[in-house]
Amino acid sequence: MASAAATSNEPELDVDLESVAAETVYQAQRIVASYAADADECLMLLEMLGIGPEKIDPDDEE
């Protein structure tokens, strides 16, 4: 039988991940945006790095 870890698409990491400071995220977003060819590429790269824009839930808007 395959274990749950074997069927998961998420890689197992042996390191502790820490939150990145908001200023660091902002600076990284600006660097990525400056090198991206267009908005679609910028969004793709930001999402790959895990620093993409926050998704807005239309139900939360008042």
C-alpha positions in Angstrom: 0.0 0.0 0.0 1.2 3.5 -0.8 1.5 6.0 2.0 -0.2 9.4 2.0 3.2 11.1 1.6 3.9 9.0 -1.5 0.6 10.1 -3.2 1.0 13.7 -2.3 2.2 16.2 -4.9 3.8 18.3 -2.1 7.5 17.6 -1.6 8.6 16.8 1.9 10.9 19.5 3.4 13.3 18.7 6.2 13.8 22.4 7.0 11.8 24.8 9.1 10.3 27.6 7.0 10.0 31.1 8.5 7.8 33.9 7.4 9.3 36.6 5.3 9.1 40.2 6.4 6.5 42.3 4.4 9.2 44.7 3.3 11.3 41.8 1.9 8.3 40.5 0.0 7.6 43.9 -1.4 11.2 44.3 -2.6 11.2 40.9 -4.2 7.9 41.6 -6.0 9.4 44.8 -7.4 12.6 43.0 -8.6 10.5 40.3 -10.3 8.2 42.9 -11.9 11.2 44.8 -13.3 12.6 41.7 -15.0 9.3 40.2 -16.2 8.5 40.6 -19.9 4.8 41.3 -19.3 2.1 41.1 -16.6 1.3 37.4 -17.2 4.9 36.4 -16.8 5.2 38.6 -13.7 2.2 36.9 -12.1 3.5 33.5 -13.0 6.9 34.2 -11.4 5.4 35.7 -8.3 3.2 32.8 -7.8 6.1 30.3 -8.3 8.0 32.2 -5.6 5.0 32.2 -3.3 4.9 36.0 -3.2 2.0 36.6 -5.6 -0.8 39.0 -4.9 -3.4 38.0 -2.3 -6.6 36.6 -3.8 -9.7 38.7 -3.0 -12.8 36.8 -2.2 -15.8 38.6 -3.6 -18.0 37.5 -0.7 -15.7 39.4 1.7 -16.3 42.7 0.0 -19.1 44.9 1.5 
